[in-house]
Amino acid sequence: MTAKHSTGMFIGRAAIGVLLGLVIFVGVMTPAFAQGGLSGGQAPAPSVSSSDQGPVRVPEPSELAMRHHRGGNALWVVDQCWAMVVPALLLFGGFSARMRNAARRVGRKWFFTIGIYVAIFFGITFLIDLPLSYYEGFVRPHAYGLSNQAFGKWFGDSLKEEMVNIVTGALFLWVPYLLLRKSPKRWWLYTGILVPFFLFFAFFTAPIVVDPLFNDFGPMKDKALESKILALAGRAGIDGGNVFEVEKSVDTKELNAYVTGLMDTKRIVLWDTIIAKFSEEELLFVVGHEMAHYVLGHVWALLVILSGFMLFALYAVYRVSDGLIRRYQHRFGFSELSDIASLPLIILLMNIITLVTLPCVMGYSRYQEHEADRFALELTHSNHAGAIAFVKLQEGNLENPRPGLLFTLWQGSHPSIGDRVDYCNTYRPWETGQPLRYGHYFK
């Protein structure tokens, strides 16, 4: 529903939690830091309700929201710089080669060397990242009144996430490195062929293995509302849909809902914070939006898009890495990409490729999210409730409703709140007898 934890664009927390060997390459080195003034206090209470009549006005963002937006932009810039600087320092300082040497002394055999290197690598980068992660994940949300998470819970979740990174990296990272050893010229192709299987595993297991490590998931407490959601799912052509309520109020005051999983693990997840703040009609619109991602095949399309991106990125790494290694091998401490010490180089190149291609990925994400909004409107005809829901998200999450071009290109995984409210106010083809784009899905 929002840019945070939406399966409409990203793996959700598969990019954070299920870091399979190849997924590690795409964004593991991304802690962040924000600048700018902060202000204490909670986010203002939503200024709209479902009892209002007429078109919904997009409220002007508060000064607190604008400080939050500007600080978030600064944080994003530092985040991108940090993603380049840390692996570059590990490379050019020879630290990665030293970590490999230490892993070899302990592990001796190639397979165990990979696992031990991964543990050392993630342990060191966790410590390097910790001050920035603490600021971004704990200090900043509390300063803006968006979090009530205890420090112990935040630190415990950080350690759990780190253990997930280490375990999944140790279990799967040997695959691309084995292909690098066996086929130096075609490793990128063979690895790219395997990517969809890795991603499928990540999509499938995240809801049942990783997510429960961080929060409590369970059936909805409001059984009457659950019955209405399941009835709506039936109308949308979804059989056997699962709706989960997650206890996020122990961590945050922000509002969200998302879809996750594949096949038997697919589910719609509602944060308890959004259930507490939204009316029944607003929640049904939100759920209709999330249902669209399944009905329209967005999750599978995401898997295909990510697989294609990984194939392109791996080929780019193959083309660029040999020249860099030949030129800087004495500083890197390795002479072949198949050396596990090359991991920071692969991460660095992947981060650069990701940054360059991000506007295309974000553009496709916005298209998916817009179509999910259209689907929800056609399914529920709840234009007013939908617009109010977006305003509540804006005010509850301290968002800028019209953030500008640069933000949209590089950070806008969803249409702006202002555009979504405007669309809810105006999209009513059923009132003029026009055909519905997605009406053939409805039962």
C-alpha positions as CSV (number, residue, x, y, z in Angstrom):
1,M,0.0,0.0,0.0
2,T,2.9,2.3,0.7
3,A,6.5,2.4,-0.3
4,K,7.4,0.5,2.9
5,H,7.2,-3.3,2.7
6,S,5.0,-3.4,-0.4
7,T,5.2,-6.5,-2.5
8,G,3.9,-4.5,-5.4
9,M,7.5,-3.4,-6.2
10,F,10.0,-5.1,-4.0
11,I,10.5,-8.5,-2.6
12,G,9.3,-6.9,0.6
13,R,11.7,-8.0,3.2
14,A,13.3,-10.6,0.9
15,A,15.7,-7.8,0.0
16,I,16.2,-7.3,3.7
17,G,15.6,-10.7,5.2
18,V,16.0,-13.5,2.7
19,L,19.4,-12.6,1.4
20,L,20.1,-15.5,-0.8
21,G,23.6,-15.4,-2.3
22,L,22.7,-13.5,-5.4
23,V,20.2,-11.2,-3.7
24,I,23.0,-10.1,-1.4
25,F,24.7,-8.5,-4.3
26,V,21.8,-6.1,-5.0
27,G,21.6,-4.1,-1.8
28,V,23.1,-5.5,1.3
29,M,25.5,-2.6,1.9
30,T,22.8,0.1,2.4
31,P,22.7,1.6,5.8
32,A,21.7,5.3,5.9
33,F,22.1,8.5,7.7
34,A,19.9,11.6,7.6
35,Q,20.8,15.3,8.2
36,G,18.6,18.2,9.0
37,G,16.7,19.4,12.0
38,L,14.4,17.0,14.0
39,S,11.4,17.7,16.1
40,G,10.0,15.6,18.8
41,G,6.3,14.7,19.3
42,Q,3.9,12.4,17.5
43,A,2.6,12.7,14.0
44,P,-0.6,14.7,13.8
45,A,-3.9,12.9,14.0
46,P,-5.6,12.4,10.5
47,S,-7.7,15.3,9.6
48,V,-10.3,13.5,7.5
49,S,-13.0,10.9,8.1
50,S,-15.3,8.7,6.0
51,S,-18.3,10.8,7.0
52,D,-17.0,13.8,5.0
53,Q,-18.7,14.4,1.6
54,G,-17.4,15.5,-1.8
55,P,-14.0,15.3,-3.3
56,V,-11.2,14.7,-0.8
57,R,-8.7,17.6,-0.6
58,V,-5.0,16.7,-0.4
59,P,-3.8,18.5,2.8
60,E,-0.7,20.5,2.8
61,P,2.1,18.6,4.6
62,S,3.0,19.9,8.0
63,E,6.4,21.4,8.7
64,L,7.2,18.3,10.7
65,A,6.4,16.2,7.6
66,M,8.5,18.4,5.4
67,R,11.5,18.1,7.7
68,H,11.0,14.3,7.7
69,H,10.9,14.4,3.9
70,R,14.0,16.5,3.5
71,G,15.9,14.4,6.1
72,G,14.8,11.3,4.2
73,N,16.2,12.7,1.0
74,A,19.5,13.4,2.7
75,L,19.5,10.0,4.2
76,W,19.0,8.4,0.8
77,V,22.0,10.3,-0.7
78,V,24.2,9.2,2.2
79,D,22.8,5.7,1.8
80,Q,23.9,5.5,-1.8
81,C,27.3,6.9,-1.0
82,W,27.7,4.5,1.8
83,A,26.9,1.6,-0.5
84,M,29.9,2.6,-2.6
85,V,32.3,3.7,0.0
86,V,32.3,0.7,2.3
87,P,33.0,-2.0,-0.3
88,A,35.5,0.2,-2.0
89,L,37.4,0.6,1.3
90,L,37.3,-3.1,1.9
91,L,38.7,-3.7,-1.6
92,F,41.4,-1.0,-2.0
93,G,42.5,-1.3,1.6
94,G,43.1,-5.0,1.1
95,F,40.8,-5.9,4.0
96,S,38.8,-8.3,2.0
97,A,41.9,-10.3,1.1
98,R,42.8,-10.4,4.8
99,M,39.4,-11.7,5.7
100,R,39.8,-14.4,3.0
101,N,43.2,-15.4,4.5
102,A,41.7,-15.7,7.9
103,A,38.8,-17.7,6.6
104,R,41.3,-20.1,4.8
105,R,43.3,-20.6,8.0
106,V,40.2,-21.6,9.8
107,G,38.2,-23.4,7.2
108,R,41.0,-24.9,5.1
109,K,38.6,-26.4,2.5
110,W,37.1,-24.2,-0.2
111,F,33.5,-24.7,0.9
112,F,34.1,-23.9,4.5
113,T,36.3,-20.9,3.5
114,I,33.3,-19.4,1.8
115,G,31.0,-19.8,4.8
116,I,33.6,-18.4,7.3
117,Y,34.4,-15.5,5.0
118,V,30.7,-14.7,4.8
119,A,30.5,-14.7,8.6
120,I,33.5,-12.5,9.0
121,F,32.4,-10.1,6.2
122,F,28.9,-9.6,7.6
123,G,30.2,-9.4,11.2
124,I,32.6,-6.6,10.3
125,T,30.2,-4.7,8.0
126,F,27.5,-5.0,10.7
127,L,29.8,-3.2,13.2
128,I,30.8,-0.6,10.6
129,D,27.2,0.1,9.8
130,L,25.9,0.0,13.3
131,P,26.1,3.8,14.1
132,L,24.2,4.7,10.9
133,S,21.7,1.9,11.3
134,Y,21.1,3.0,14.9
135,Y,20.4,6.6,13.7
136,E,18.2,5.6,10.8
137,G,16.3,2.7,12.4
138,F,16.0,4.0,16.0
139,V,16.9,7.6,16.7
140,R,15.2,9.2,13.7
141,P,11.8,7.4,13.9
142,H,11.6,8.2,17.6
143,A,12.6,11.9,17.0
144,Y,9.7,12.2,14.6
145,G,7.2,10.4,16.8
146,L,6.9,7.5,14.4
147,S,8.2,4.8,16.7
148,N,7.6,3.4,20.2
149,Q,10.1,0.5,19.7
150,A,12.3,-0.3,22.7
151,F,16.0,-0.3,22.1
152,G,16.2,-3.9,23.1
153,K,13.7,-4.9,20.5
154,W,15.5,-2.8,17.8
155,F,18.9,-4.3,18.6
156,G,17.5,-7.8,18.9
157,D,15.9,-7.5,15.5
158,S,19.1,-6.1,14.0
159,L,21.0,-9.2,15.4
160,K,18.4,-11.5,14.0
161,E,18.6,-9.9,10.6
162,E,22.4,-10.2,10.7
163,M,22.1,-13.9,11.5
164,V,19.7,-14.4,8.5
165,N,22.2,-12.6,6.3
166,I,25.1,-14.9,7.5
167,V,23.2,-18.1,7.3
168,T,21.6,-17.6,3.9
169,G,24.9,-16.2,2.5
170,A,26.9,-19.1,3.8
171,L,24.3,-21.6,2.5
172,F,23.9,-20.1,-1.0
173,L,26.9,-17.9,-1.9
174,W,29.0,-20.9,-2.8
175,V,26.9,-21.5,-5.9
176,P,27.9,-18.5,-8.0
177,Y,31.5,-18.8,-6.8
178,L,31.5,-22.5,-7.9
179,L,30.3,-21.4,-11.3
180,L,33.0,-18.8,-11.4
181,R,35.6,-21.4,-10.9
182,K,34.2,-23.9,-13.3
183,S,33.2,-21.5,-16.1
184,P,35.0,-18.2,-16.0
185,K,33.5,-17.1,-19.4
186,R,29.9,-18.3,-18.9
187,W,29.4,-18.1,-15.2
188,W,27.2,-15.0,-15.5
189,L,24.8,-16.9,-17.9
190,Y,24.6,-20.0,-15.7
191,T,24.1,-17.9,-12.6
192,G,21.5,-15.9,-14.3
193,I,19.6,-19.0,-15.2
194,L,19.6,-20.0,-11.6
195,V,18.4,-16.6,-10.3
196,P,14.6,-17.3,-10.8
197,F,14.9,-20.4,-8.7
198,F,16.7,-18.5,-5.9
199,L,14.1,-15.7,-6.1
200,F,11.2,-18.1,-6.1
201,F,12.7,-19.7,-2.9
202,A,13.0,-16.2,-1.4
203,F,9.5,-15.2,-2.2
204,F,8.1,-18.5,-1.1
205,T,9.9,-18.8,2.3
206,A,10.0,-15.2,3.5
207,P,6.5,-15.2,5.0
208,I,6.8,-18.4,6.9
209,V,10.5,-18.5,7.8
210,V,11.9,-15.0,8.0
211,D,9.0,-12.6,8.8
212,P,7.9,-14.4,12.0
213,L,11.4,-13.9,13.4
214,F,10.7,-10.2,13.8
215,N,6.9,-9.9,14.6
216,D,3.9,-12.0,15.6
217,F,1.6,-12.9,12.7
218,G,-1.8,-14.4,13.3
219,P,-5.4,-14.4,12.1
220,M,-7.4,-11.2,12.2
221,K,-8.9,-10.5,15.6
222,D,-12.0,-8.8,14.0
223,K,-13.8,-11.9,12.6
224,A,-16.6,-9.8,11.1
225,L,-14.1,-7.7,9.2
226,E,-12.2,-10.9,8.2
227,S,-15.4,-12.3,6.7
228,K,-16.0,-9.2,4.6
229,I,-12.4,-9.3,3.4
230,L,-12.7,-13.0,2.4
231,A,-16.0,-12.2,0.6
232,L,-14.2,-9.4,-1.2
233,A,-11.5,-11.8,-2.2
234,G,-14.1,-14.2,-3.6
235,R,-15.5,-11.3,-5.7
236,A,-12.0,-10.6,-7.0
237,G,-11.6,-14.2,-8.0
238,I,-9.2,-15.2,-5.3
239,D,-9.9,-18.6,-3.8
240,G,-8.5,-19.6,-0.4
241,G,-7.1,-16.2,0.4
242,N,-5.2,-15.7,3.6
243,V,-5.3,-12.5,5.6
244,F,-2.9,-12.0,8.5
245,E,-2.7,-9.4,11.2
246,V,0.8,-8.5,12.4
247,E,1.6,-6.9,15.7
248,K,3.6,-3.9,14.4
249,S,2.5,-1.5,17.1
250,V,5.4,-2.8,19.3
251,D,7.7,-1.3,16.7
252,T,6.1,1.6,14.9
253,K,3.2,4.0,14.8
254,E,3.3,4.1,11.0
255,L,0.5,2.5,8.9
256,N,0.9,-0.2,6.2
257,A,-0.4,-3.3,4.4
258,Y,1.3,-5.5,1.9
259,V,1.1,-8.8,0.0
260,T,3.8,-11.4,0.3
261,G,4.5,-15.0,-0.6
262,L,3.8,-17.3,-3.5
263,M,1.4,-20.2,-4.1
264,D,0.7,-21.8,-0.7
265,T,2.4,-19.0,1.2
266,K,0.7,-16.1,-0.4
267,R,-1.1,-13.8,2.0
268,I,-2.3,-10.3,2.6
269,V,-0.8,-8.7,5.8
270,L,-2.4,-5.8,7.7
271,W,-0.4,-4.0,10.3
272,D,-2.4,-3.7,13.5
273,T,-1.7,0.0,13.4
274,I,-3.6,0.4,10.1
275,I,-6.5,-1.7,11.4
276,A,-6.8,0.7,14.5
277,K,-6.8,3.9,12.4
278,F,-8.8,3.0,9.3
279,S,-12.6,2.6,9.0
280,E,-14.0,-0.7,7.6
281,E,-14.6,0.8,4.2
282,E,-11.1,2.2,4.0
283,L,-9.6,-1.2,5.0
284,L,-11.6,-3.0,2.4
285,F,-10.2,-0.6,-0.2
286,V,-6.7,-1.2,1.0
287,V,-7.2,-4.9,0.9
288,G,-8.7,-4.6,-2.6
289,H,-5.5,-2.9,-3.7
290,E,-3.4,-5.7,-2.3
291,M,-5.5,-8.3,-3.9
292,A,-4.8,-6.7,-7.2
293,H,-1.2,-7.6,-7.0
294,Y,-2.1,-11.3,-7.0
295,V,-5.0,-11.1,-9.5
296,L,-2.9,-9.1,-12.0
297,G,0.1,-11.3,-11.6
298,H,2.3,-8.5,-10.2
299,V,4.3,-10.8,-7.9
300,W,5.2,-13.2,-10.7
301,A,6.0,-10.2,-12.9
302,L,8.3,-8.9,-10.2
303,L,10.1,-12.2,-10.1
304,V,10.6,-12.1,-13.9
305,I,11.8,-8.4,-13.8
306,L,14.2,-9.1,-11.0
307,S,15.6,-12.2,-12.8
308,G,16.1,-10.1,-16.0
309,F,17.8,-7.4,-14.1
310,M,20.1,-9.9,-12.4
311,L,21.1,-11.4,-15.7
312,F,21.9,-8.0,-17.1
313,A,23.8,-7.0,-13.9
314,L,25.8,-10.2,-13.8
315,Y,26.9,-9.8,-17.4
316,A,27.9,-6.2,-16.7
317,V,30.0,-7.4,-13.7
318,Y,31.6,-10.0,-16.0
319,R,32.5,-7.3,-18.6
320,V,33.9,-4.8,-16.1
321,S,35.5,-6.8,-13.4
322,D,38.4,-8.4,-15.3
323,G,39.9,-5.0,-16.2
324,L,39.6,-3.7,-12.7
325,I,41.2,-6.8,-11.2
326,R,44.1,-6.6,-13.7
327,R,44.7,-3.0,-12.9
328,Y,44.3,-3.2,-9.1
329,Q,45.1,-6.8,-8.2
330,H,48.0,-5.8,-6.0
331,R,45.8,-3.6,-3.9
332,F,42.8,-6.0,-4.0
333,G,44.9,-9.0,-3.0
334,F,43.3,-11.3,-5.5
335,S,43.8,-11.9,-9.2
336,E,40.5,-13.7,-10.1
337,L,36.9,-13.0,-9.7
338,S,36.4,-16.5,-8.4
339,D,38.3,-15.6,-5.3
340,I,35.8,-15.1,-2.4
341,A,37.7,-11.9,-1.6
342,S,36.0,-10.4,-4.7
343,L,32.7,-10.2,-2.9
344,P,33.0,-6.4,-2.1
345,L,33.9,-5.8,-5.8
346,I,30.8,-7.6,-7.0
347,I,28.6,-5.7,-4.4
348,L,30.2,-2.4,-5.4
349,L,29.5,-3.0,-9.1
350,M,26.0,-4.3,-8.4
351,N,25.2,-1.2,-6.3
352,I,26.4,1.1,-9.1
353,I,24.3,-0.8,-11.7
354,T,21.3,-0.7,-9.4
355,L,21.6,3.1,-8.9
356,V,21.8,3.7,-12.7
357,T,18.8,1.5,-13.5
358,L,16.7,2.5,-10.5
359,P,14.5,5.0,-12.4
360,C,13.4,2.3,-14.8
361,V,12.6,-0.1,-11.9
362,M,10.7,2.6,-10.0
363,G,8.8,3.5,-13.1
364,Y,7.6,0.0,-13.5
365,S,6.7,-0.2,-9.8
366,R,4.6,3.0,-10.0
367,Y,2.7,1.4,-13.0
368,Q,1.9,-1.7,-10.9
369,E,0.8,0.4,-8.0
370,H,-1.4,2.6,-10.1
371,E,-3.1,-0.4,-11.7
372,A,-3.7,-1.9,-8.2
373,D,-5.4,1.4,-7.3
374,R,-7.6,1.2,-10.4
375,F,-8.4,-2.5,-9.6
376,A,-9.4,-1.6,-6.0
377,L,-11.7,1.3,-7.2
378,E,-13.4,-0.9,-9.8
379,L,-13.8,-3.7,-7.2
380,T,-15.2,-1.6,-4.3
381,H,-16.4,1.7,-5.9
382,S,-15.1,3.2,-2.7
383,N,-13.6,6.4,-4.2
384,H,-14.1,8.5,-1.1
385,A,-12.8,5.9,1.3
386,G,-9.8,5.3,-0.9
387,A,-8.9,8.9,-1.0
388,I,-9.3,9.3,2.7
389,A,-7.1,6.2,3.2
390,F,-4.3,7.8,1.3
391,V,-4.6,11.1,3.2
392,K,-4.4,9.1,6.5
393,L,-1.3,7.4,5.2
394,Q,0.2,10.8,4.3
395,E,-0.5,12.3,7.7
396,G,0.2,9.1,9.8
397,N,3.5,8.4,8.0
398,L,4.6,12.0,7.6
399,E,4.8,11.9,3.8
400,N,5.1,14.7,1.3
401,P,2.1,14.3,-1.0
402,R,3.8,15.9,-4.0
403,P,7.6,15.2,-3.6
404,G,9.0,16.3,-7.0
405,L,10.7,14.8,-10.0
406,L,14.0,13.6,-8.6
407,F,12.4,11.9,-5.7
408,T,9.9,10.3,-8.0
409,L,12.6,9.0,-10.4
410,W,14.9,7.4,-7.8
411,Q,12.7,6.8,-4.7
412,G,9.1,6.8,-5.9
413,S,8.1,3.1,-5.9
414,H,4.5,4.3,-5.7
415,P,2.6,7.2,-7.3
416,S,2.6,10.2,-5.0
417,I,-0.1,10.5,-2.4
418,G,-1.4,13.6,-4.1
419,D,-1.7,11.8,-7.5
420,R,-3.5,8.9,-5.8
421,V,-6.0,11.0,-4.0
422,D,-6.7,12.9,-7.3
423,Y,-7.2,9.6,-9.1
424,C,-9.6,8.4,-6.4
425,N,-11.6,11.6,-6.8
426,T,-11.9,11.4,-10.6
427,Y,-11.9,7.7,-11.7
428,R,-15.6,6.6,-11.9
429,P,-16.2,4.9,-15.3
430,W,-19.1,2.9,-13.9
431,E,-21.1,6.1,-13.4
432,T,-20.9,6.9,-17.2
433,G,-21.4,3.3,-18.4
434,Q,-17.8,2.9,-19.6
435,P,-16.3,-0.6,-19.4
436,L,-14.1,-1.5,-16.5
437,R,-10.6,-2.4,-17.4
438,Y,-10.6,-5.3,-14.8
439,G,-14.2,-6.1,-14.6
440,H,-13.7,-9.5,-16.3
441,Y,-11.9,-10.6,-13.1
442,F,-14.8,-10.0,-10.8
443,K,-17.4,-12.6,-9.9
